[in-house]
Amino acid sequence: MDKRKEEIIEAAIRRFSHYGFAKTTMNEIAEDLKITKANLYYYYPDKTALIKDVICSISHELISAEEKMIAAYDGDFLGTLFAILKFRAEHMRKHYMLYINENLDWLKGLELSEVIKQVYTKDLDLMKLLVQKAVEDGSLKLDNIEESCAIFGDIIRGLTLTYTIEDILCKIPNLENVDKILASQINAAKLIFQERIVTNK
């Protein structure tokens, strides 16, 4: 990627993470970078295109870290899963305004739903990969990997939405929700997977 484009994305992430998508203007991002608005529009013709690249960038950061954790899987399924959930919580804390903005109707109307859908699909694929590894090495007894991972993904997203819905509606961030989300997600993971862990392989 072009170095200038990377700088624009980094500046946009800082602005969006602090003020959200709606309250950030292209002018402010240009001022942060000390470039002209025309120069910014050379790289990004509108805010929608920039938001798309920002979502792709922070999603890539998240997915790359999860891929490394799954690649390092050592037979401790719940340990790896909890590490992933904790990393997601820290990622959410860092970009909380982006997470709550992601659920806004106006953002869905910006033809970004396909990008968000791709992120969810990749997330599901990674979960299936981790579960498959645990089933293959005998750590986890689970019959329907595809269905179980899809349901678990729905539960994880549902718990996130449950705790952030008020923030989404009032657009005021409450970072205490991140700890509540993580605790609930870990409890859900235990409820679904703990009794399926094989202790004497």
Secondary structure, 3 states (H helix, E strand, C coil): CCHHHHHHHHHHHHHHHHHCCCCCCHHHHHHHHCCCHHHHHHHCCCHHHHHHHHHHHHHHHHHHHHHHHHHCCCCCHHHHHHHHHHHHHHHHHHCHHHHHHHCCHHHHHHHHHHHHHHHHHHHHHHHHHHHHHHHHCCCECCCCHHHHHHHHHHHHHHHHHHHHHHHHHHCCCCCHHHHHHHHHHHHHHHHHHHHHECCCC
